[in-house]
Amino acid sequence: MHPHPDTIVILDFGSQYTQLIARRIRELHVFSIILPAQSSIQDILQHQPKGLIFSGGPASVTQAHAPKLDSKIFQLGVPILGICYGMQLIAHHCGGTVNPTSYREFGRADLLLDDTSDLFKGIKAKNPFPVWMSHGDSVQKLPQGFQKIGHTTHAPIAAMRKSKGSQQLFGIQFHPEVMHTQHGSTILKNFACSICHCKPTWTMGSFIDQATTEIRQTVGQSKVICALSGGVDSTVAAALVHRAIGNQLTCLFIDNGFMRKDEVSQLQKTFDSADHMPVRIADHESTFLSALGRTINPERKRKIIGRQFIKVFEYEAASIGTVNFLVQGTLYPDVIESLSVNGPSATIKTHHNVGGLPKRMKFKLIEPFRELFKDEVRQLGLELGLPESIVWRQPFPGPGLAIRILGAVTSERLAILREADAIVREEIEQAGLSRSIWQFFAVLLPIQTVGVMGDQRTYEFVVAIRAVTSTDGMTADWAEIPHPVLAKMSNRIINEVHGVNRVVYDISSKPPATIEWE
């Protein structure tokens, strides 16, 4: 994408909340993008930022190998906001003193403001308010030209600003991006809109205009094929690209055998009703099962499926003619979690459509959502006129049920999981919980346990139910499903699904767990 006229660049120093900072800025209709902490001045200037944010991070500025940045950043003349480690980095660079604190703060603290101009505009000074802390170091001595603008009981300098000179520098020891910080959105809005003078022009309407223009310029008269899964991301991507280039696009749905119960037939009806969007469905279930074999390692599963997808696409595309481009609905979190490209943050898992792709591929990729979050794609789908039944379809991984079967994937285990998963979805929907829960599904575990059915001993599989609440998939908490609903799910699965005699409920949040089990 071309540089947006009003952009905040976030430099990632390894915080688990870095992507959340970007989301909060975008909620203000200001475009934000994340770059590695070690980015050069040239890389940063390509985005023409009106302001910079330094994220938090797990390191200490006093360590020899702590993440650093190009000191020329301070010569760019744009406002800078340092959060947690970012604040300490600014203080350290500008000649202040940062040391381990005698009282570490992790979690809630009450911030009292010493100044309500600029960053804290609109927040009352006399009323302490809750903020979210996570630090072992703190600024002990302010750099020359800085002033203290906020403190807590255990952090005498919890917020600072540069009060002299032309460049505006700010530091806050707490995290304004998390919901636990009461006035966090106000603080970020003050920085992005009032201090950096960004205009709230980042909307899905403006994105559609820019993206369609760039897709047309990229594609020219070439033929394009779309990796259509029927999920939200690929369907919205297909609709966007179809708007841009019309019948140059052919949507290809590969039935890999890992879909949910009755999903292929339901998707066929959806595609048939689409607005003149050509779709081909190809059955390759046996091909994918054969490729997986007895593979049990989740990373190998994802990579095998990713490579197999490309092989199948190349095979199917041969009958269409010369196809130069492949459309995928890759999202920003997919990229962040798959590749450690945005600073010191660790690779969590390889997504089949990011790290699982072979290096040599016959198609050039078109990934219009590579910088978007899930909720932005949903909003985009509504802007494009797609029905809510598609837009609010819950996330489903590209490898499908293959990564919801722990261990080897077989036809028998797929059949068991399909039936169990269908019951979970039916009961959630009948209870009226489908819109309040981000994702809900069943997982088949690779263990068998002893049970009793009809006075006879059984030794059968365990099914885990997973249901989480979230807004963007970067963080999630387990959903508190009413006990009667859980009881009905368990009763139905054990009674109706042959091969299962035990059901458990996953009450892990993300982090430390991920939403999917593999």
C-alpha positions in Angstrom: 0.0 0.0 0.0 1.1 3.6 -0.7 1.9 5.7 2.4 -1.2 7.1 4.1 -1.2 10.8 4.5 -1.7 10.6 8.3 0.3 7.8 9.8 1.6 6.9 13.3 4.6 4.5 13.1 5.0 2.1 16.1 8.5 0.7 16.7 8.2 -2.7 18.3 10.6 -3.5 21.2 9.0 -6.8 21.9 5.9 -6.0 23.9 3.0 -8.4 23.9 0.8 -5.3 23.5 2.4 -3.8 20.4 -0.4 -4.9 18.1 -2.9 -3.6 20.6 -1.3 -0.1 20.3 -1.9 -0.3 16.5 -5.5 -1.3 17.0 -6.2 1.5 19.5 -4.7 4.1 17.1 -6.8 2.7 14.2 -9.9 2.9 16.3 -9.4 6.7 16.2 -9.5 6.4 12.4 -5.8 7.2 12.2 -3.6 4.7 10.3 -0.8 3.0 12.2 1.8 0.6 11.2 4.3 -1.5 13.2 8.0 -1.6 12.2 11.0 -3.4 13.8 12.7 -1.4 16.6 16.0 -1.5 14.6 14.4 0.1 11.5 16.5 2.6 9.7 15.6 6.2 9.2 15.0 5.5 5.5 12.5 2.6 6.4 10.6 4.9 8.7 10.5 7.9 6.3 8.9 5.7 3.6 5.7 5.8 5.7 5.9 9.6 6.1 4.9 9.5 9.8 3.4 12.4 11.7 4.4 10.7 14.9 6.3 7.8 16.5 5.4 5.5 19.3 8.0 3.3 21.1 6.4 0.2 22.4 7.1 -1.5 25.7 9.3 -4.6 25.9 10.8 -7.2 28.3 14.4 -5.9 28.2 16.1 -3.4 30.5 17.9 -0.4 29.0 20.7 -1.1 31.4 21.5 -4.4 29.7 24.4 -4.6 27.3 22.3 -6.2 24.5 19.1 -4.3 25.1 17.2 -3.3 21.9 18.4 0.0 20.6 17.3 2.4 17.9 18.8 4.7 15.3 19.7 7.9 17.3 18.8 9.9 14.2 15.2 9.2 15.0 15.3 12.0 17.5 16.3 14.4 14.6 13.1 13.7 12.6 11.2 16.5 14.3 8.0 14.5 14.8 6.5 13.9 18.2 7.5 10.7 20.0 5.6 8.8 22.7 7.5 6.2 24.7 5.4 3.5 26.5 7.0 1.6 29.4 10.4 0.4 27.9 9.9 3.1 25.3 9.8 5.8 28.0 12.9 4.4 29.7 14.7 4.3 26.3 13.9 8.0 25.7 15.1 8.9 29.2 18.3 6.8 28.9 19.1 8.3 25.4 18.5 11.9 26.5 20.8 11.6 29.6 18.4 10.6 32.3 18.9 7.8 34.8 17.1 4.4 34.6 17.6 1.8 37.3 15.8 -1.2 38.7 13.1 -0.1 41.1 12.9 -1.2 44.7 9.2 -1.9 44.2 8.2 -3.5 40.9 4.7 -2.8 39.5 2.8 -5.4 37.6 -0.9 -4.7 37.2 -3.1 -1.9 38.5 -1.8 1.3 39.9 -3.4 4.7 40.5 -1.9 7.6 38.5 -2.0 11.1 39.7 -1.4 13.8 37.2 1.0 16.7 37.7 0.1 18.4 34.4 -3.0 18.2 32.3 -1.8 19.9 29.1 -1.1 18.2 25.8 -1.0 14.4 26.6 -3.5 14.5 29.4 -5.8 17.1 28.1 -9.4 16.5 29.2 -8.5 14.4 32.2 -9.0 15.9 35.7 -5.8 16.4 37.6 -7.0 15.9 41.2 -8.6 12.5 40.6 -6.2 9.6 40.5 -7.3 7.0 37.9 -6.3 3.3 37.4 -3.6 2.5 34.9 -1.9 -0.8 33.9 1.7 -1.2 34.9 4.3 -3.8 33.9 7.9 -2.8 34.8 10.9 -3.6 37.0 12.9 -0.6 35.9 11.9 3.0 36.3 13.2 6.5 35.5 15.0 7.7 38.6 16.3 11.0 37.2 14.7 13.1 34.5 16.9 14.1 31.5 17.6 17.8 31.2 14.7 19.8 29.7 12.1 17.2 30.8 9.4 17.6 33.4 7.4 15.1 35.4 3.7 15.1 34.5 2.4 12.1 36.4 3.3 9.8 39.3 2.0 6.8 41.3 2.7 5.7 44.9 5.7 3.6 43.8 6.8 5.4 40.6 7.6 9.0 41.3 8.1 9.6 37.6 5.3 7.7 35.9 4.9 10.2 33.0 7.2 12.8 31.6 7.4 15.3 28.7 10.2 17.4 27.2 9.3 21.0 28.1 12.1 22.7 26.2 13.1 22.8 22.6 11.1 22.3 19.4 10.7 18.5 19.4 7.9 17.0 21.6 8.9 13.9 23.5 6.6 12.1 25.9 7.0 9.1 28.1 4.5 7.1 30.2 5.4 4.1 32.4 2.0 2.5 32.0 0.1 0.9 29.1 -2.7 3.2 27.7 -3.5 0.6 25.0 -5.0 -2.0 27.5 -8.6 -1.7 28.6 -7.5 -1.7 32.3 -6.1 1.9 31.9 -9.2 4.1 32.3 -8.3 7.1 30.1 -6.1 5.2 27.7 -8.0 6.0 24.5 -8.1 9.7 25.5 -4.3 9.7 26.0 -3.7 8.0 22.6 -6.1 10.4 20.9 -4.4 13.4 22.4 -1.1 12.2 21.1 -2.2 11.1 17.6 -4.7 13.9 16.8 -3.9 16.9 19.0 -0.1 16.6 19.3 0.7 14.9 15.9 -2.2 16.6 14.1 -3.3 13.4 12.4 -6.7 13.7 10.7 -9.2 10.8 11.3 -9.3 9.7 7.6 -8.5 6.0 8.1 -11.8 4.3 7.2 -12.7 1.2 5.3 -14.3 3.4 2.6 -11.0 5.1 2.0 -9.2 1.7 2.1 -11.5 0.3 -0.6 -10.7 3.2 -2.9 -7.0 2.9 -2.4 -6.9 -0.9 -2.5 -8.9 -1.2 -5.7 -6.7 1.3 -7.5 -3.5 -0.5 -6.4 -4.9 -3.9 -7.4 -5.8 -2.7 -10.9 -2.3 -1.2 -11.3 -0.7 -4.4 -10.0 -2.7 -6.8 -12.1 -3.1 -5.0 -15.4 -4.8 -7.4 -17.8 -3.6 -10.6 -16.1 -5.8 -13.4 -14.9 -6.1 -13.8 -11.1 -7.1 -16.8 -9.0 -8.4 -16.5 -5.4 -7.8 -19.0 -2.7 -11.4 -19.0 -1.5 -12.1 -20.9 1.7 -15.6 -19.6 2.4 -14.3 -17.9 5.6 -14.6 -14.2 6.3 -11.1 -13.2 5.2 -10.9 -14.9 1.8 -14.6 -14.1 0.9 -14.1 -10.4 1.6 -10.8 -10.5 -0.3 -12.5 -12.1 -3.3 -15.3 -9.4 -3.2 -12.7 -6.6 -3.1 -10.6 -8.0 -5.9 -13.7 -8.8 -8.0 -14.8 -5.2 -7.6 -11.4 -4.1 -8.8 -10.9 -6.4 -11.8 -14.2 -8.1 -12.5 -14.1 -11.3 -14.5 -10.3 -11.4 -14.6 -10.8 -13.1 -11.2 -11.7 -16.8 -10.8 -12.4 -18.0 -7.3 -11.2 -21.5 -6.6 -12.5 -23.4 -3.6 -10.4 -26.5 -2.7 -12.2 -29.1 -0.7 -9.3 -30.4 1.3 -11.5 -32.7 3.4 -10.9 -30.7 6.5 -14.1 -28.6 6.4 -16.8 -28.6 9.1 -20.1 -30.6 8.7 -22.1 -29.7 5.6 -19.9 -26.7 5.0 -19.1 -27.5 1.4 -22.7 -27.6 0.4 -23.5 -24.4 2.4 -20.6 -22.6 0.7 -21.8 -23.7 -2.7 -25.1 -22.0 -2.1 -23.3 -18.9 -0.9 -21.1 -18.8 -3.9 -24.0 -19.4 -6.3 -25.8 -16.4 -4.9 -22.7 -14.1 -5.2 -22.8 -11.2 -7.6 -21.5 -12.7 -10.8 -18.4 -14.1 -9.1 -17.2 -17.2 -10.9 -16.3 -20.0 -8.5 -15.0 -23.5 -9.1 -15.0 -26.2 -6.5 -12.4 -29.0 -6.6 -12.4 -32.1 -4.4 -8.9 -33.0 -3.2 -9.6 -34.7 0.1 -7.7 -37.8 -0.7 -4.7 -35.7 -1.9 -4.4 -33.8 1.3 -4.9 -36.9 3.6 -2.2 -38.7 1.6 0.2 -35.8 1.9 -0.3 -35.6 5.7 0.1 -39.3 6.2 0.7 -40.0 9.9 2.2 -36.5 10.6 1.6 -35.4 14.2 3.8 -32.3 14.6 1.5 -29.2 14.2 4.1 -27.1 12.5 4.7 -29.8 9.9 1.0 -30.2 9.4 0.6 -26.5 8.6 3.5 -26.5 6.2 2.5 -29.7 4.4 -1.0 -28.3 4.0 0.3 -24.9 2.8 2.5 -26.5 0.2 -0.2 -28.9 -0.9 -2.6 -25.9 -1.4 -0.1 -24.3 -3.8 0.4 -27.6 -5.7 -3.4 -28.0 -6.1 -3.9 -24.4 -7.1 -1.2 -24.7 -9.8 -2.8 -27.9 -11.0 -6.3 -26.4 -11.1 -5.2 -23.1 -12.5 -3.6 -24.8 -15.5 -7.1 -25.4 -17.0 -7.9 -21.7 -16.6 -5.0 -20.5 -18.7 -2.1 -18.4 -17.8 -2.7 -17.2 -14.2 -0.2 -14.7 -12.7 -1.6 -13.8 -9.4 -3.0 -15.6 -6.3 -5.3 -13.7 -3.9 -5.2 -14.6 -0.2 -7.0 -13.2 2.8 -3.9 -13.0 5.0 -4.4 -10.8 8.0 -2.0 -8.7 10.0 -2.1 -11.0 13.1 -1.2 -14.0 10.7 1.9 -12.1 9.7 2.9 -11.0 13.2 2.4 -14.5 14.7 4.2 -16.3 11.8 7.3 -14.2 11.2 9.3 -12.3 13.7 9.6 -9.3 11.4 8.4 -6.6 13.7 11.1 -6.5 16.3 12.1 -9.0 19.0 8.7 -10.6 19.4 8.9 -14.4 19.1 7.3 -16.5 16.3 4.3 -18.1 17.9 3.2 -20.5 15.1 3.4 -20.7 11.3 0.1 -19.9 9.6 -0.4 -22.2 6.5 -0.8 -19.2 4.2 2.3 -17.3 5.5 5.2 -19.4 6.7 3.9 -22.6 5.1 4.2 -21.4 1.5 7.1 -22.8 -0.6 9.8 -20.4 -1.6 9.4 -21.1 -5.3 5.8 -20.5 -6.4 4.3 -19.9 -9.9 2.0 -17.1 -8.6 2.6 -13.7 -7.3 0.6 -13.0 -4.2 -2.1 -10.4 -3.7 -2.8 -10.0 0.0 -4.9 -6.8 0.3 -5.6 -7.4 4.1 -2.0 -8.0 5.1 -2.1 -4.9 7.2 -5.7 -5.3 8.5 -7.1 -6.8 11.7 -10.1 -9.2 11.7 -12.7 -6.6 12.9 -11.5 -4.2 10.1 -12.1 -6.9 7.5 -15.6 -7.5 8.9 -16.3 -3.8 8.6 -14.9 -3.8 5.1 -17.2 -6.7 4.2 -20.2 -4.7 5.2 -19.0 -1.7 3.2 -18.8 -4.0 0.2 -22.4 -5.1 0.7 -21.8 -8.7 1.8 -24.5 -10.3 3.9 -24.0 -10.5 7.7 -24.1 -14.3 7.6 -20.8 -14.1 5.8 -19.3 -11.1 7.5 -19.9 -12.4 11.0 -18.9 -16.0 10.3 -16.5 -17.0 13.1 -12.8 -17.4 12.3 -11.8 -20.8 10.8 -8.1 -21.8 10.3 -6.9 -22.5 6.7 -5.7 -26.0 7.7 -9.3 -26.6 9.0 -10.0 -29.6 11.2 -6.5 -31.0 10.6 -5.2 -28.7 13.4 -8.1 -29.4 15.6 -7.3 -33.1 15.6 -4.2 -33.5 17.8 -2.1 -36.2 16.4 -2.5 -38.0 13.1 -5.4 -37.0 10.9 -7.6 -39.9 9.6 -11.0 -40.1 7.9 -12.4 -41.7 11.1 -11.2 -39.0 13.4 -12.4 -36.3 10.9 -15.9 -37.9 11.0 -15.9 -37.9 14.9 -14.7 -34.2 15.1 -17.2 -33.0 12.5 -20.2 -34.4 14.5 -18.9 -33.1 17.8 -18.1 -29.7 16.3 -21.6 -29.4 14.8 -23.2 -30.1 18.2 -21.0 -27.3 19.8 -22.0 -24.8 17.1 -25.7 -25.8 17.2 -26.0 -25.4 21.0 -24.1 -22.1 21.0 -26.3 -20.7 18.3 -29.5 -22.0 20.0 -28.4 -20.3 23.3 -28.1 -17.0 21.5 -24.4 -16.7 22.2 -22.9 -16.8 18.7 -22.4 -13.1 18.4 -20.9 -12.6 21.9 -18.4 -15.3 21.6 -15.5 -14.7 19.2 -14.8 -18.3 18.4 -16.2 -21.7 19.5 -15.3 -25.2 18.3 -14.4 -28.7 19.3 -11.0 -30.3 19.5 -10.3 -34.1 19.3 -7.6 -35.2 21.7 -5.2 -38.0 20.8 -6.0 -39.9 24.0 -8.6 -42.4 25.0 -10.1 -42.8 28.5 -12.2 -45.4 30.3 -15.9 -44.9 30.5 -19.1 -46.8 31.2 -22.0 -47.0 28.7 -24.9 -49.4 29.1 -23.1 -51.2 32.0 -20.2 -51.9 29.6 -16.6 -50.6 29.8 -15.6 -48.2 27.0 -12.3 -46.9 26.0 -12.8 -44.0 23.7 -11.7 -40.5 22.6 -11.9 -37.2 24.5 -13.4 -34.0 23.0 -12.4 -30.6 24.3 -14.7 -27.6 23.8 -12.9 -24.3 23.1 -14.8 -21.0 23.3 -13.2 -17.5 23.7 -14.1 -13.9 23.7 -12.0 -11.4 21.9 -12.0 -8.3 19.6 -9.1 -8.9 17.3 -7.7 -12.4 18.0 -4.5 -11.0 19.4 -5.6 -11.5 23.0 -8.6 -13.7 24.2 -10.2 -15.0 27.3 -12.3 -18.1 27.8 -16.0 -17.6 27.4 -18.1 -18.2 30.5 -20.7 -20.4 28.8 -23.7 -21.1 31.2 -23.4 -24.5 32.8 -26.7 -25.8 31.4 -25.4 -25.1 27.9 -22.2 -26.9 28.6 -24.0 -29.8 30.1 -26.2 -30.1 27.0 -23.2 -30.1 24.7 -21.4 -32.7 26.7 -24.5 -34.9 26.9 -25.2 -34.7 23.2 -21.6 -35.3 22.1 -21.2 -38.4 24.3 -24.6 -39.8 23.3 -24.7 -38.9 19.6 -21.0 -39.1 18.5 -19.8 -42.7 18.3 -16.2 -43.0 19.6 -16.4 -40.3 22.4 -17.0 -40.9 26.1 -15.6 -37.8 27.7 -15.9 -34.0 27.2 -13.7 -31.3 28.8 -13.9 -27.5 28.6 -10.7 -25.4 28.0 -10.5 -22.4 30.4 -7.1 -21.0 29.1 -6.7 -17.4 28.0 -4.5 -16.0 25.2 -1.7 -15.5 26.3 -0.4 -17.8 27.6 -2.3 -20.2 25.4 -3.3 -19.7 21.8 -6.9 -19.9 20.6 -6.3 -23.0 18.4 -4.7 -25.9 20.2 -2.2 -26.4 17.3 
